[in-house]
Amino acid sequence: MKVILASDHGGVNIRKEIASLLEELNIQYEDMGCDCEGSVDYPDFGIPAAERVARGEFDKGILVCGTGIGMCISANKVKGIRAALVHDVFSAKMTAEHNDSNVLTMGERVIGPGLAREIAKTWLQAEFQAGRHANRIGKITEYENTTL
């Protein structure tokens, strides 16, 4: 498994915590940053990371900002991305198993580093259950491939 990490200024600490977790789990990853103290715009980091997942360069992405909302909205604008904003372990498991999410977003101002690690670990280790869920994901993909 290959994972891409990114954050804006509001998610630097949790992003670094997740990088540490990935090293402990021996999961290959790339950290796109940011490593800044000043304010930056979350789409400048979230969209390129999501595009790399959509192109197949990475299996999954983990994006962090202050609330996780901006990163989630940005990532979901990329065709082929199913980003989920998660702040609890149960939802992390369900979005992997039922929604086949390929991007996880979290908010550093919402949760602490310990919970963020548990969420990420649960999400990374859960597997899509397919079955009836595959039909639902198919409907989303079909819609995504139509033009309005």
NORHU-V270646 format. One record per backbone hydrogen bond with DSSP energy under -0.5 kcal/mol. CO is the residue of the C=O (numbers start at 1). NH is the residue of the N-H. E is the energy in kcal/mol with one decimal. If there is no record, write none. Layout:
# NORHU-V270646
co: {CO CO}
nh: {NH NH}
e: {E E}
This chain:
# NORHU-V270646
co: {1 2 2 3 4 5 6 8 9 11 12 13 14 15 16 17 18 19 20 21 22 23 26 28 30 30 33 40 41 42 42 43 43 45 46 47 48 49 50 51 52 52 53 60 61 62 63 64 65 66 68 69 70 71 72 74 75 77 78 82 82 84 84 88 89 90 91 92 93 94 94 95 96 97 102 103 104 105 106 106 107 107 112 113 114 115 116 117 118 119 120 121 122 130 131 131 132 133 134 135 136 137 138 139 140 141 143}
nh: {28 59 60 30 62 32 64 11 12 15 16 17 18 19 20 21 22 23 24 25 27 26 28 3 5 32 7 42 44 45 46 47 48 49 50 51 52 53 54 55 57 58 56 4 104 6 106 8 108 109 72 73 74 75 76 77 78 79 81 102 103 86 105 92 93 94 95 96 97 98 99 101 100 129 61 84 63 86 65 108 110 111 116 117 118 119 120 121 122 123 124 125 126 133 134 135 136 137 138 139 140 141 142 143 144 145 146}
e: {-1.0 -1.8 -1.7 -1.9 -2.6 -3.0 -1.9 -1.7 -0.6 -2.3 -2.1 -1.8 -2.6 -2.1 -1.9 -1.9 -2.6 -2.0 -2.2 -2.1 -2.8 -1.2 -0.5 -2.1 -2.9 -0.7 -2.5 -0.6 -1.5 -1.5 -3.2 -1.5 -0.5 -1.5 -2.4 -2.6 -1.6 -1.4 -2.8 -2.1 -1.9 -1.1 -1.4 -2.1 -2.7 -1.7 -1.8 -1.4 -2.5 -2.8 -1.8 -2.8 -2.5 -2.7 -2.2 -1.3 -1.8 -0.5 -2.0 -1.1 -1.3 -0.6 -2.8 -1.5 -2.1 -2.5 -2.7 -1.3 -2.6 -3.2 -0.9 -2.1 -0.6 -2.7 -1.8 -2.2 -2.9 -2.5 -1.7 -0.5 -1.4 -2.1 -2.2 -2.2 -1.9 -2.7 -2.6 -2.8 -2.5 -2.6 -2.7 -1.9 -1.4 -2.1 -1.0 -0.9 -1.1 -2.3 -2.4 -1.7 -1.6 -2.5 -2.8 -2.2 -2.6 -1.7 -1.7}
